[in-house]
């Protein structure tokens, strides 16, 4: 699992608005490296909203956990 970039936490903290996490498993069909595309179904999952007010590091950890847990469920 690749850790999320810290910039998303700065954006969340600066805008002070809710975040709607989205989990997308397209990496299983369209890998980051290489030109080969594999057959399969891409699933897009909208997760529960994260309200504003968290510390940016807590937000990034929360977001990362929710998205990776969802990706494990839809794989």
Protein Blocks (a to p, Z undefined) as FASTA:
>chain_A
ZZddfklmmmmmmnopacdddddfklmmmcfbdjbdceddddddddddddehiafklmmm
mmmmmmmmmmmmmZZ
